[in-house]
Amino acid sequence: MNELGLDFERLKQFKRLKSATLESAIAREVTLEASFTRGLPSFSVVGLADEAIREAKDRVKSALLLSGYQFPPQKITVNLSPSDLKKSGSQMDLPIALIIALQNEPIDFGDFFCFGELGLDGRIRSSPSIFALALSLASQGALKRVLTDPISAAEIARIPNIEVYAAQTLNEAIGFFRGVNQIAAASAAAFNAKTIAIDQTYYYEDQTALDFAEVRGQKQAKRAALIAASGFHNVLFSGAPGTGKSMIIKRMAGILPPVSLSELLNIASLESLEGKTPSFRAERPLRSPHHTATRSSIFGGGSKESKMGETALANGGILFFDELPHFSRTILEAMREPLEDHRLLISRVNSKIVYETRFLFAAAMNPCPCGNLYSKTRECRCSAIEIERYQAKLSDPFLDRIDLFTQMIDGDINAQKDITTAELRSLSLKAFEAQKKRGQTQLNGKLSDAETERYCVFERDAEETLMQAAERFALSQRAIGKLRRVARTIADLDAQEAIDKRCLLEALSFRKR
């Protein structure tokens, strides 16, 4: 001890164990430490813990007692640091129990993270947030070794460069750190998906439940769907009821570009945060909120803490708005930010979170309230004022963020099945490969202005035609940029390096009339 009465040798032996908590979808590292002091016997957890962690005291005490540990007649305080970060989740049970049980033993936890909910009998259970925590920590470069329950370990083992250990009971976990129980590192299960190797390995599913062959006719709409899916361009389908708008958009999920390992794991993380069991299928998400959905459910919200909405959950996939004009005007106008900036800032009292929103926005609508304005077989019952009011619900700034517009025609029930999902997927994969071989980190539809200038190079006659079209149709700079990117995707689908006039004219044919 020094003159202040501090025992530095004891302070050096003071143990610290790592865990984590979720702040929205981002993991924040939490350090646990415990003290045993003289006083009336008690057990408390400090450090802005929520109700789930405060209730952990009873679970931990029961689990320790049934595991053969005797609580000392002292005042036990477990601190969760940093103290100004709000902690939540039952995954803190296991590290709290370990820091108490092993406090007086010569054990160094090192860089281990521990997650797990404890049963009263000492069994370690899974928690929906554990995989999301591990994935977020791994993306930050903070997670190297982890001890958790067997179910979570099998999921986390899919994340590369992490040592994952699983314990079924608290006694096994205590024995592992004491060196008594030898636990083998969990092995990662293989992904059951097709792969394509370019700059890295990408994954995709070659079997889908829905097939484009089920949509009779509509060749122009299918072409628009292929272009949109290949380059991640925003698309709007308009047509009478029953022409196949929703059918086509739902089948677009089967021809989206393949996913990298990090994207695949992020998709699994979002599934875990929703309380679902991660499927680890190489399928991009398709989110389809109803037009009566609230603003907070679309964009995220919460009175104190921000929570993810549909725009964040659709990141990397499709966000589908059916019956587009029936969505509230405030929601449609608020969509302009995530569609333009590919990010969304949610500000609340206790947090400010930025979500990535690089999704393919797909929408379907009728041309008028009754839907029969352009039908060849049914008569429109709407007045001119009703049609104008209905179409005016979509503002020009909002529509300017749509890349492709397609007017559906009445379907021919006698039309033969033509192109299939497998054939369209083959074309989409070739376009994806062309984009990656150019060194693009983003797909064509999500290129920045500088990247558009670099990668979307027109031939001279195509450039002249673009300038003429811009002057004739009074195109904005945003619209010109979108034309360049759509033409780039068309050229990729046709295996062309340079963008010629034909590609530009096809891109112009999908502009809003």
C-alpha positions as CSV (number, residue, x, y, z in Angstrom):
1,M,0.0,0.0,0.0
2,N,1.0,3.6,-0.5
3,E,0.4,6.6,1.8
4,L,-3.1,6.9,0.5
5,G,-4.0,3.3,1.5
6,L,-4.3,2.0,-2.1
7,D,-3.2,-1.6,-2.7
8,F,-1.8,-1.5,-6.2
9,E,-1.2,-5.2,-6.3
10,R,-4.9,-5.8,-5.6
11,L,-5.9,-3.3,-8.2
12,K,-3.8,-5.1,-10.9
13,Q,-5.7,-8.3,-10.1
14,F,-9.0,-6.6,-10.5
15,K,-10.9,-8.5,-13.2
16,R,-12.7,-7.1,-16.1
17,L,-14.9,-9.0,-18.6
18,K,-16.3,-7.7,-21.9
19,S,-19.9,-7.9,-23.2
20,A,-21.9,-5.5,-25.3
21,T,-25.3,-3.9,-25.7
22,L,-27.2,-2.7,-28.7
23,E,-27.8,1.0,-29.4
24,S,-30.3,0.8,-32.2
25,A,-28.5,-1.7,-34.6
26,I,-25.0,-0.8,-33.5
27,A,-23.2,-2.8,-30.7
28,R,-21.5,-0.8,-28.0
29,E,-18.8,-2.5,-25.9
30,V,-19.5,-2.9,-22.2
31,T,-16.9,-3.7,-19.5
32,L,-18.0,-5.5,-16.4
33,E,-16.2,-5.3,-13.1
34,A,-17.3,-6.4,-9.6
35,S,-16.4,-5.4,-6.0
36,F,-16.9,-7.2,-2.7
37,T,-16.9,-4.9,0.3
38,R,-17.9,-5.1,3.9
39,G,-21.4,-4.2,4.8
40,L,-24.8,-5.7,4.9
41,P,-25.0,-8.6,2.3
42,S,-26.5,-7.3,-0.9
43,F,-26.2,-7.6,-4.7
44,S,-26.6,-4.6,-7.0
45,V,-25.9,-3.8,-10.7
46,V,-25.0,-0.2,-11.5
47,G,-24.4,1.6,-14.8
48,L,-27.7,2.6,-16.5
49,A,-29.0,-0.9,-16.7
50,D,-32.6,-1.5,-17.9
51,E,-35.2,-3.7,-16.3
52,A,-34.0,-6.9,-18.0
53,I,-30.5,-6.5,-16.5
54,R,-31.8,-5.5,-13.1
55,E,-33.9,-8.7,-13.1
56,A,-30.7,-10.6,-13.9
57,K,-29.7,-10.4,-10.3
58,D,-32.2,-13.1,-9.3
59,R,-31.4,-15.3,-12.3
60,V,-27.7,-15.0,-11.7
61,K,-28.0,-15.6,-8.0
62,S,-30.1,-18.7,-8.5
63,A,-27.8,-20.0,-11.3
64,L,-24.7,-19.6,-9.1
65,L,-26.2,-21.2,-6.1
66,L,-27.4,-24.2,-8.1
67,S,-23.9,-24.4,-9.7
68,G,-22.3,-24.9,-6.3
69,Y,-21.1,-21.3,-5.7
70,Q,-21.7,-19.8,-2.3
71,F,-22.3,-16.1,-2.1
72,P,-20.0,-14.4,0.4
73,P,-21.7,-12.4,3.2
74,Q,-20.6,-9.1,1.6
75,K,-21.9,-6.2,-0.4
76,I,-21.5,-7.2,-4.1
77,T,-21.6,-4.5,-6.7
78,V,-21.3,-5.1,-10.4
79,N,-20.5,-2.1,-12.5
80,L,-21.3,-1.8,-16.2
81,S,-19.0,0.6,-17.9
82,P,-19.3,3.2,-19.5
83,S,-21.7,4.5,-17.0
84,D,-23.4,7.0,-19.4
85,L,-24.4,4.3,-21.9
86,K,-27.8,2.8,-21.4
87,K,-27.5,-1.0,-21.4
88,S,-30.2,-3.5,-22.2
89,G,-30.8,-7.2,-22.9
90,S,-30.6,-10.5,-21.0
91,Q,-27.3,-11.4,-22.7
92,M,-25.6,-9.8,-19.7
93,D,-26.6,-12.6,-17.4
94,L,-23.6,-14.9,-18.2
95,P,-20.8,-12.2,-17.9
96,I,-22.3,-10.9,-14.6
97,A,-22.3,-14.5,-13.2
98,L,-18.7,-15.1,-14.4
99,I,-17.3,-11.9,-13.1
100,I,-18.7,-12.7,-9.6
101,A,-17.8,-16.4,-9.6
102,L,-14.2,-15.9,-10.7
103,Q,-13.4,-12.6,-9.0
104,N,-10.9,-14.0,-6.5
105,E,-9.2,-16.5,-8.8
106,P,-6.0,-15.9,-10.9
107,I,-7.8,-15.7,-14.2
108,D,-7.3,-13.2,-17.0
109,F,-10.3,-13.0,-19.3
110,G,-8.2,-11.2,-21.9
111,D,-10.1,-10.2,-25.1
112,F,-13.0,-12.6,-24.5
113,F,-16.6,-11.4,-25.0
114,C,-19.4,-13.3,-23.2
115,F,-23.1,-13.4,-24.0
116,G,-25.9,-15.5,-22.7
117,E,-29.1,-15.5,-20.8
118,L,-29.2,-17.8,-17.7
119,G,-32.0,-20.0,-16.6
120,L,-32.6,-20.5,-12.9
121,D,-30.9,-23.9,-13.1
122,G,-27.7,-22.5,-14.6
123,R,-28.4,-23.4,-18.3
124,I,-27.2,-20.8,-20.8
125,R,-29.9,-19.8,-23.3
126,S,-29.8,-17.9,-26.5
127,S,-31.0,-14.3,-26.9
128,P,-32.3,-12.7,-30.2
129,S,-29.8,-9.9,-30.1
130,I,-26.6,-12.0,-29.6
131,F,-25.9,-12.6,-33.3
132,A,-26.5,-8.9,-34.1
133,L,-24.1,-7.9,-31.3
134,A,-21.4,-10.2,-32.6
135,L,-21.8,-9.1,-36.2
136,S,-21.6,-5.4,-35.3
137,L,-18.6,-6.0,-33.0
138,A,-16.9,-8.0,-35.7
139,S,-17.5,-5.3,-38.3
140,Q,-15.8,-2.8,-35.9
141,G,-12.8,-5.1,-35.5
142,A,-13.4,-5.5,-31.8
143,L,-14.5,-9.2,-31.6
144,K,-11.8,-11.9,-31.7
145,R,-13.0,-14.5,-29.1
146,V,-16.4,-15.1,-27.7
147,L,-18.1,-17.5,-25.3
148,T,-21.9,-18.0,-25.6
149,D,-24.7,-20.6,-25.8
150,P,-24.6,-23.4,-28.4
151,I,-27.4,-21.9,-30.6
152,S,-25.8,-18.5,-30.9
153,A,-22.3,-20.0,-31.3
154,A,-23.5,-21.9,-34.4
155,E,-24.7,-18.6,-35.9
156,I,-21.6,-16.5,-34.9
157,A,-19.3,-19.2,-36.2
158,R,-20.3,-18.1,-39.8
159,I,-18.5,-14.8,-39.2
160,P,-14.9,-15.2,-40.4
161,N,-11.8,-14.7,-38.2
162,I,-13.6,-15.2,-34.8
163,E,-12.9,-18.0,-32.3
164,V,-16.3,-19.1,-31.0
165,Y,-16.8,-21.3,-27.9
166,A,-20.1,-22.7,-26.6
167,A,-21.1,-23.7,-23.1
168,Q,-24.4,-25.3,-22.2
169,T,-24.3,-24.5,-18.5
170,L,-22.8,-21.9,-16.2
171,N,-20.6,-24.6,-14.6
172,E,-19.1,-25.4,-18.1
173,A,-18.4,-21.7,-18.7
174,I,-16.7,-21.4,-15.2
175,G,-14.7,-24.6,-15.8
176,F,-13.6,-23.3,-19.3
177,F,-12.0,-20.2,-17.8
178,R,-10.5,-22.2,-15.0
179,G,-8.9,-24.5,-17.5
180,V,-10.8,-27.5,-16.2
181,N,-13.2,-27.9,-19.2
182,Q,-11.8,-28.0,-22.7
183,I,-14.3,-26.6,-25.1
184,A,-13.6,-26.9,-28.8
185,A,-14.1,-23.9,-31.0
186,A,-17.4,-24.0,-33.0
187,S,-17.0,-24.8,-36.6
188,A,-18.8,-22.7,-39.2
189,A,-21.5,-24.4,-41.3
190,A,-21.3,-24.0,-45.0
191,F,-23.7,-21.6,-46.9
192,N,-26.1,-23.6,-49.1
193,A,-25.9,-21.1,-52.0
194,K,-24.4,-20.8,-55.4
195,T,-21.2,-18.7,-55.6
196,I,-19.6,-16.5,-58.1
197,A,-16.0,-15.3,-57.7
198,I,-15.0,-11.8,-59.0
199,D,-13.0,-9.5,-56.6
200,Q,-14.4,-11.7,-53.8
201,T,-16.9,-14.5,-53.4
202,Y,-20.6,-13.6,-53.9
203,Y,-23.5,-15.8,-53.0
204,Y,-27.0,-16.2,-54.6
205,E,-29.9,-18.7,-54.6
206,D,-30.7,-20.5,-57.8
207,Q,-34.1,-21.7,-56.6
208,T,-37.0,-19.4,-56.0
209,A,-40.7,-20.0,-55.2
210,L,-41.9,-17.4,-57.7
211,D,-41.1,-17.5,-61.4
212,F,-41.4,-14.8,-64.0
213,A,-42.9,-17.4,-66.4
214,E,-46.1,-17.2,-64.4
215,V,-46.5,-13.6,-65.7
216,R,-48.1,-13.9,-69.1
217,G,-47.0,-11.3,-71.7
218,Q,-45.8,-7.9,-70.3
219,K,-42.4,-8.1,-72.1
220,Q,-41.7,-4.4,-71.6
221,A,-42.5,-4.5,-67.9
222,K,-40.2,-7.6,-67.5
223,R,-37.5,-5.7,-69.3
224,A,-37.9,-2.8,-66.9
225,A,-37.8,-5.2,-64.0
226,L,-34.5,-6.8,-65.3
227,I,-32.9,-3.4,-65.7
228,A,-34.0,-2.2,-62.3
229,A,-32.8,-5.4,-60.5
230,S,-29.5,-5.5,-62.3
231,G,-28.5,-2.0,-61.5
232,F,-30.7,-1.3,-58.4
233,H,-32.7,1.4,-60.1
234,N,-35.9,2.7,-58.6
235,V,-38.9,1.6,-60.6
236,L,-42.6,2.5,-60.8
237,F,-45.2,0.2,-62.5
238,S,-48.5,1.8,-63.4
239,G,-51.5,-0.1,-64.9
240,A,-55.0,-1.4,-64.5
241,P,-55.8,-3.9,-61.7
242,G,-54.8,-7.4,-62.6
243,T,-52.1,-6.6,-65.1
244,G,-49.3,-8.1,-63.0
245,K,-47.6,-5.1,-61.3
246,S,-47.3,-6.8,-57.9
247,M,-46.5,-10.1,-59.4
248,I,-43.5,-8.7,-61.3
249,I,-42.1,-6.8,-58.3
250,K,-42.4,-9.8,-56.0
251,R,-40.5,-11.9,-58.6
252,M,-37.7,-9.3,-58.9
253,A,-36.3,-10.5,-55.6
254,G,-35.2,-13.7,-57.4
255,I,-33.1,-11.8,-59.9
256,L,-31.4,-9.3,-57.7
257,P,-27.5,-9.2,-57.7
258,P,-25.7,-11.7,-55.5
259,V,-24.5,-10.7,-52.0
260,S,-21.1,-10.6,-50.5
261,L,-20.4,-12.4,-47.2
262,S,-20.7,-9.2,-45.2
263,E,-24.0,-8.4,-46.9
264,L,-25.3,-11.9,-46.2
265,L,-24.4,-11.6,-42.5
266,N,-26.0,-8.2,-42.3
267,I,-29.2,-9.6,-43.6
268,A,-29.1,-12.4,-41.0
269,S,-28.4,-9.7,-38.4
270,L,-31.6,-7.8,-39.3
271,E,-33.6,-11.1,-39.2
272,S,-32.2,-11.7,-35.7
273,L,-33.1,-8.2,-34.5
274,E,-36.7,-8.8,-35.7
275,G,-36.8,-11.9,-33.5
276,K,-36.6,-14.3,-36.4
277,T,-34.2,-17.2,-36.6
278,P,-31.5,-16.2,-39.2
279,S,-31.9,-18.3,-42.4
280,F,-28.5,-17.5,-43.8
281,R,-30.0,-17.7,-47.3
282,A,-28.4,-15.5,-49.9
283,E,-31.6,-13.6,-50.6
284,R,-31.9,-9.9,-50.4
285,P,-34.8,-8.6,-48.3
286,L,-38.2,-7.6,-49.8
287,R,-40.1,-5.3,-47.5
288,S,-43.6,-4.4,-48.4
289,P,-45.3,-2.1,-45.8
290,H,-49.0,-1.4,-46.1
291,H,-50.1,2.1,-47.2
292,T,-51.7,2.6,-43.7
293,A,-48.3,2.1,-42.0
294,T,-47.3,5.0,-39.7
295,R,-44.4,7.3,-40.4
296,S,-42.3,5.8,-37.5
297,S,-42.8,2.3,-38.8
298,I,-41.5,3.3,-42.3
299,F,-38.6,5.5,-41.2
300,G,-37.9,4.4,-37.6
301,G,-38.6,6.2,-34.4
302,G,-39.4,5.9,-30.7
303,S,-40.0,8.4,-28.0
304,K,-36.6,8.2,-26.5
305,E,-34.5,5.7,-28.5
306,S,-34.5,5.4,-32.3
307,K,-35.6,2.1,-33.7
308,M,-35.2,0.8,-37.3
309,G,-38.1,1.2,-39.7
310,E,-38.8,-0.4,-43.1
311,T,-36.3,1.8,-44.9
312,A,-33.4,0.5,-42.8
313,L,-34.6,-3.1,-42.8
314,A,-34.8,-3.0,-46.6
315,N,-31.2,-1.9,-47.0
316,G,-29.6,-4.0,-49.7
317,G,-32.9,-5.3,-50.9
318,I,-36.3,-4.1,-52.2
319,L,-38.7,-1.6,-50.5
320,F,-42.1,-2.2,-52.2
321,F,-44.9,0.4,-52.0
322,D,-48.1,-1.1,-53.4
323,E,-51.0,1.4,-54.1
324,L,-48.4,4.2,-54.1
325,P,-50.8,7.2,-54.1
326,H,-52.6,5.8,-51.0
327,F,-49.5,6.4,-48.9
328,S,-49.7,9.7,-47.0
329,R,-48.2,12.8,-48.5
330,T,-45.8,13.2,-45.6
331,I,-44.4,9.7,-46.0
332,L,-43.9,10.1,-49.7
333,E,-42.2,13.5,-49.3
334,A,-40.0,12.1,-46.5
335,M,-38.9,9.3,-48.8
336,R,-37.0,11.9,-50.9
337,E,-34.0,11.9,-48.4
338,P,-33.3,8.1,-48.3
339,L,-33.9,7.8,-52.1
340,E,-31.4,10.6,-52.8
341,D,-28.8,10.3,-50.1
342,H,-29.0,6.6,-49.4
343,R,-28.9,7.3,-45.7
344,L,-31.4,8.4,-43.1
345,L,-30.7,10.3,-39.8
346,I,-33.0,9.5,-36.9
347,S,-32.6,12.0,-34.0
348,R,-34.0,11.4,-30.6
349,V,-33.4,12.7,-27.1
350,N,-30.9,10.1,-26.2
351,S,-29.4,9.1,-29.6
352,K,-28.7,10.1,-33.1
353,I,-28.4,7.2,-35.5
354,V,-27.6,7.1,-39.2
355,Y,-29.1,4.2,-41.2
356,E,-27.9,3.0,-44.6
357,T,-30.8,3.0,-47.1
358,R,-29.3,1.6,-50.3
359,F,-32.5,-0.2,-51.4
360,L,-34.2,-0.6,-54.7
361,F,-37.5,1.3,-54.4
362,A,-40.2,-0.4,-56.3
363,A,-43.8,0.9,-56.5
364,A,-47.1,0.0,-58.1
365,M,-50.1,2.2,-58.8
366,N,-53.3,2.5,-60.8
367,P,-53.4,5.3,-63.4
368,C,-56.6,6.6,-61.9
369,P,-58.8,5.8,-58.8
370,C,-60.8,3.1,-60.6
371,G,-57.7,1.8,-62.4
372,N,-59.2,1.5,-65.9
373,L,-57.9,4.8,-67.5
374,Y,-55.8,3.0,-70.1
375,S,-57.7,-0.3,-70.2
376,K,-58.8,-1.6,-73.6
377,T,-61.6,-3.8,-72.2
378,R,-63.0,-1.8,-69.2
379,E,-64.4,1.7,-69.1
380,C,-62.9,4.4,-66.8
381,R,-65.5,5.7,-64.3
382,C,-63.4,8.6,-63.0
383,S,-63.9,12.3,-63.8
384,A,-61.1,14.5,-65.0
385,I,-60.9,16.2,-61.6
386,E,-60.7,12.9,-59.8
387,I,-57.9,11.7,-62.1
388,E,-55.9,15.0,-61.7
389,R,-56.4,14.9,-57.9
390,Y,-55.3,11.3,-57.7
391,Q,-52.1,11.8,-59.8
392,A,-51.3,15.0,-58.0
393,K,-50.6,13.0,-54.8
394,L,-47.2,12.3,-56.3
395,S,-45.1,15.4,-56.4
396,D,-42.5,16.1,-59.2
397,P,-39.5,16.1,-56.8
398,F,-40.6,12.7,-55.6
399,L,-41.1,11.3,-59.1
400,D,-37.8,12.8,-60.2
401,R,-36.1,10.2,-57.9
402,I,-37.6,7.3,-59.9
403,D,-35.4,5.9,-62.6
404,L,-37.8,3.8,-64.6
405,F,-41.5,4.3,-65.4
406,T,-43.5,1.5,-67.0
407,Q,-47.1,1.6,-68.2
408,M,-48.6,-1.9,-68.0
409,I,-51.0,-3.0,-70.7
410,D,-54.0,-5.4,-70.3
411,G,-52.7,-8.9,-70.0
412,D,-53.4,-11.5,-72.6
413,I,-54.6,-14.7,-70.9
414,N,-53.7,-16.7,-74.0
415,A,-50.1,-15.5,-74.0
416,Q,-47.5,-18.2,-73.9
417,K,-45.0,-18.4,-71.1
418,D,-41.8,-16.7,-72.3
419,I,-38.8,-15.8,-70.2
420,T,-38.2,-17.5,-66.8
421,T,-36.6,-16.3,-63.6
422,A,-33.5,-18.5,-64.2
423,E,-33.0,-16.8,-67.6
424,L,-33.3,-13.3,-66.2
425,R,-31.0,-14.2,-63.3
426,S,-28.4,-15.3,-65.8
427,L,-28.5,-11.9,-67.5
428,S,-28.5,-10.1,-64.2
429,L,-25.4,-12.0,-63.1
430,K,-23.5,-11.0,-66.2
431,A,-24.4,-7.4,-65.7
432,F,-23.3,-7.7,-62.0
433,E,-20.0,-9.2,-63.1
434,A,-19.4,-6.3,-65.6
435,Q,-20.0,-3.7,-62.8
436,K,-17.6,-5.4,-60.4
437,K,-14.9,-5.9,-63.0
438,R,-14.9,-2.1,-63.6
439,G,-14.0,-1.7,-59.9
440,Q,-17.4,-0.4,-58.8
441,T,-18.1,-0.7,-55.1
442,Q,-21.7,0.3,-55.7
443,L,-24.2,-0.9,-58.3
444,N,-25.0,1.4,-61.2
445,G,-28.2,2.8,-59.7
446,K,-26.4,3.9,-56.5
447,L,-23.3,5.5,-58.0
448,S,-22.4,9.0,-56.8
449,D,-22.1,11.9,-59.3
450,A,-18.3,11.5,-59.5
451,E,-18.6,7.8,-60.0
452,T,-21.3,8.4,-62.7
453,E,-18.9,10.6,-64.6
454,R,-16.2,7.9,-64.3
455,Y,-18.1,4.8,-65.2
456,C,-21.0,6.0,-67.4
457,V,-19.1,7.1,-70.5
458,F,-21.1,7.8,-73.6
459,E,-20.1,7.5,-77.2
460,R,-20.1,10.9,-79.0
461,D,-23.5,10.5,-80.8
462,A,-25.1,9.2,-77.6
463,E,-23.8,12.3,-75.7
464,E,-25.2,14.6,-78.3
465,T,-28.5,12.9,-78.2
466,L,-28.6,13.1,-74.4
467,M,-28.0,16.9,-74.5
468,Q,-30.8,17.3,-77.1
469,A,-33.2,15.3,-74.9
470,A,-32.2,17.3,-71.9
471,E,-33.1,20.5,-73.7
472,R,-36.3,19.3,-75.3
473,F,-37.7,17.6,-72.2
474,A,-36.3,20.1,-69.7
475,L,-34.5,17.4,-67.7
476,S,-33.0,18.2,-64.4
477,Q,-29.4,17.4,-63.5
478,R,-30.7,14.5,-61.3
479,A,-32.8,13.1,-64.3
480,I,-29.7,13.3,-66.6
481,G,-27.6,11.5,-64.0
482,K,-30.3,8.8,-63.7
483,L,-30.4,8.4,-67.5
484,R,-26.7,7.9,-67.6
485,R,-26.9,5.2,-64.9
486,V,-29.8,3.4,-66.5
487,A,-28.1,3.4,-69.9
488,R,-25.0,2.0,-68.2
489,T,-27.0,-0.9,-66.9
490,I,-28.6,-1.5,-70.3
491,A,-25.1,-1.6,-71.9
492,D,-24.0,-4.1,-69.2
493,L,-26.9,-6.4,-69.9
494,D,-25.9,-6.3,-73.6
495,A,-22.2,-6.9,-72.8
496,Q,-21.1,-3.5,-74.1
497,E,-18.3,-1.5,-72.5
498,A,-19.2,1.8,-74.2
499,I,-22.7,3.2,-74.0
500,D,-24.1,3.9,-77.4
501,K,-27.1,5.8,-78.7
502,R,-29.4,2.7,-78.7
503,C,-28.8,2.2,-74.9
504,L,-29.6,5.8,-74.3
505,L,-32.8,5.7,-76.4
506,E,-34.0,2.6,-74.5
507,A,-33.3,4.5,-71.2
508,L,-35.2,7.5,-72.5
509,S,-38.2,5.2,-73.3
510,F,-38.6,4.4,-69.6
511,R,-38.7,8.1,-68.5
512,K,-41.9,9.6,-67.2
513,R,-44.1,10.9,-70.0
